[in-house]
Amino acid sequence: MKKGKKINGAVLKDYLTYAAVVLAFIVITVLDQQGFINNSTRGLLVPICCYIVMAVSLNLTVGILGELNLGHAGFMSVGAFSGVVASLSLADAIPSPVLRLVIAMVVGAAFAAVVGLLIGLPVLRLKGDYLAIVTLAFGEILKEVINALYVGQDSAGLHFGFNFRNNISSINDLHMEEGAKAIIKGAQGVTGNEKLATFGAGIVLILITLFIVMNLVRSRSGRAIMAIRDNRIAAESVGINVTKYKLMAFAVSAALAGAAGALYGSNYASVKASTFDFNQSILILMFGVLGGLGNIRGSIIAAIVLTILPEALRSFEDLRMLIYAIVLILVMIATNNPRVKTLLGCIIPRKKGSSANE
Amino acid sequence: MVFLSYLISGLSLGSVYAIIALGYTMVYGIAKMLNFAHGDVIMVGGYICFIATTNLGLPVWLAVILSMAVCTVLGVVIEGLAYKPLRQAPSLAVLITAIGVSYFLQNAALLLWGANPKMFSPVVTGTLKLFGGQLTISYVSLLTIAACVIIMVGLTLYINKSKMGKAMRAVSEDKGAAQLMGINVNRTISTTFAIGSALAAVAGVLYCSFSPMLMPTTGSMPGIKAFTAAVFGGIGSIPGAFLGGLLLGIIESLAKAYISTSMANSIVFAVLIIVLVVKPAGLLGKYVPEKV
């Protein structure tokens, strides 16, 4: 009886989260229509949605599976480029931008999931910092591979070229028909992309992500994943298939990151592989850690606050990134140092909530 | 002959990686943390040397000593202000703090020295010609390799023979037990950071002698590579960092020459992944089986 009540409480909390996201959407849309939102803030709306999805999906591997991933931006990159290729190559066949955006996100998610499975395989043998370095290495490899990729389209279909030994220097080396369309141009990336992404699409993606992750965490599989995190040997000895659940967590996280990447790619006129580098992965990791590992709602708040913070600090001009760095260090010390924690606990009675919002 | 020259350039690049990786691996072995700000200490070392020689007109050896001194102080200050309060915190929290320190150093450098790249002049110039001019080796390469060997030997002796070295080994094995034996754990960790940062300054000067563009972000790529090298050799192991750094440099140089210029980094990382899949604790790392 008691147990059933507890689950209901947790489910209620989920519904409240969905409601909060929808409410935020309505409030922001209304504010936008009333002209309260300036251009630079409006430009941040879709990236914030992407970062929320990235942070929540990374939290699945880092917080819930307990494996450090330093290459999450790699999945985003795969999603962005495969999604953009899909949406641009279907531009003539499917006129509806909404449908193309959906296709882009699905394709992005599928490609990223496949890559996630590939990366997940060495994961099975490694742990801790060794695994972290492998994910970092995969992220860097993905960046270079996409940097060397050329994709074009003509009436015969898609043409792919890979600049391995300076054999391709421009899109003309793909030997396509006259009037062919260049989609990915090596290190230049995608130029002349159509802006398909909308804030509404971002909100829908966040809701889908929350639905998948929250239900996964509370399912039988989610409990197995958390059991592996807490004690792998104990989990194995009660018959949990460690391989299967680790791969599952990796692939789901990668797929969500791929969808977010496709949305992110569809938001800009030009997309470059160098955007999705190690620093991007670290930024996303920061959202997850600052929001609290394994805490989905915390990741959302951290992603929003940390994306807005550099913009909010714009009045400090040159000093803003310096202040950002100091704030980051101070927040980490404030939330993790036992002495500061007790001090904060004396001043603010509900220290847990306050530290997550800081 | 051509192969030999690529090999030597790889060896000298690897020596730089090895010196940086030593800093990573020592800090990891003792404080059990990944110090992501290490790469940025390299950048600071490069800038100090640049300013000392160009603006202050100091001789090169004095500039190197000055930059080592500044970086040592910087390392100890970073440790004391940012990492010491987090001794008991989970490792990911320390990792994020280290990233914060890295951002801080990069942006402070941006404010102090501007975004425009500075042209760093190599600490020594000239080349050595062998086999009737068929093989040319720059003196910087020779100096780098020599510096790396000297540092490696010196560090091994220090860790194995000195009292502080013994304390370091004890702390890396078991912090609690070391403290009970009367070892000042905090001072040992600070000393480790001091040594690591001084090495980073040397590495910064040598690295900038190879790739002379000095920018606030100069340190991040060699930092990542050296971190990879440390893991490659088995993180926490000093000979491992040495071996890992050298191998990484050689693979990178040969891959650039014979396979693909644009894919050289990918090849390095692919080799790393393969090595780790075959030997999950790195080349020289100790594999500790889990006890139930």
Chai-1 contact restraints between the chains, C-beta under 6 A:
chainA,res_idxA,chainB,res_idxB,connection_type,confidence,min_distance_angstrom,max_distance_angstrom,comment,restraint_id
A,P122,B,V277,contact,1.0,0.0,6.0,A-B,restraint_1
A,R125,B,V277,contact,1.0,0.0,6.0,A-B,restraint_2
A,R125,B,P280,contact,1.0,0.0,6.0,A-B,restraint_3
A,L126,B,P280,contact,1.0,0.0,6.0,A-B,restraint_4
A,Y130,B,L276,contact,1.0,0.0,6.0,A-B,restraint_5
A,I133,B,V231,contact,1.0,0.0,6.0,A-B,restraint_6
A,V134,B,I273,contact,1.0,0.0,6.0,A-B,restraint_7
A,V134,B,L276,contact,1.0,0.0,6.0,A-B,restraint_8
A,A137,B,F269,contact,1.0,0.0,6.0,A-B,restraint_9
A,A137,B,L272,contact,1.0,0.0,6.0,A-B,restraint_10
A,A137,B,I273,contact,1.0,0.0,6.0,A-B,restraint_11
A,E140,B,F269,contact,1.0,0.0,6.0,A-B,restraint_12
A,I141,B,S266,contact,1.0,0.0,6.0,A-B,restraint_13
A,I141,B,F269,contact,1.0,0.0,6.0,A-B,restraint_14
A,E144,B,M263,contact,1.0,0.0,6.0,A-B,restraint_15
A,E144,B,N265,contact,1.0,0.0,6.0,A-B,restraint_16
A,E144,B,S266,contact,1.0,0.0,6.0,A-B,restraint_17
A,A148,B,S262,contact,1.0,0.0,6.0,A-B,restraint_18
A,F164,B,S260,contact,1.0,0.0,6.0,A-B,restraint_19
A,R165,B,S260,contact,1.0,0.0,6.0,A-B,restraint_20
A,I233,B,V292,contact,1.0,0.0,6.0,A-B,restraint_21
A,I282,B,I99,contact,1.0,0.0,6.0,A-B,restraint_22
A,M286,B,I96,contact,1.0,0.0,6.0,A-B,restraint_23
A,V289,B,L92,contact,1.0,0.0,6.0,A-B,restraint_24
A,V289,B,I96,contact,1.0,0.0,6.0,A-B,restraint_25
A,D318,B,L111,contact,1.0,0.0,6.0,A-B,restraint_26
A,M321,B,N107,contact,1.0,0.0,6.0,A-B,restraint_27
A,L322,B,N107,contact,1.0,0.0,6.0,A-B,restraint_28
A,A325,B,G100,contact,1.0,0.0,6.0,A-B,restraint_29
A,A325,B,Y103,contact,1.0,0.0,6.0,A-B,restraint_30
A,A325,B,F104,contact,1.0,0.0,6.0,A-B,restraint_31
A,L328,B,G100,contact,1.0,0.0,6.0,A-B,restraint_32
A,I329,B,A82,contact,1.0,0.0,6.0,A-B,restraint_33
A,I329,B,T97,contact,1.0,0.0,6.0,A-B,restraint_34
A,I329,B,G100,contact,1.0,0.0,6.0,A-B,restraint_35
A,M332,B,A93,contact,1.0,0.0,6.0,A-B,restraint_36
A,M332,B,I96,contact,1.0,0.0,6.0,A-B,restraint_37
A,M332,B,T97,contact,1.0,0.0,6.0,A-B,restraint_38
A,I333,B,P85,contact,1.0,0.0,6.0,A-B,restraint_39
A,N336,B,L86,contact,1.0,0.0,6.0,A-B,restraint_40
A,N336,B,A89,contact,1.0,0.0,6.0,A-B,restraint_41
A,N336,B,A93,contact,1.0,0.0,6.0,A-B,restraint_42
A,N337,B,P85,contact,1.0,0.0,6.0,A-B,restraint_43
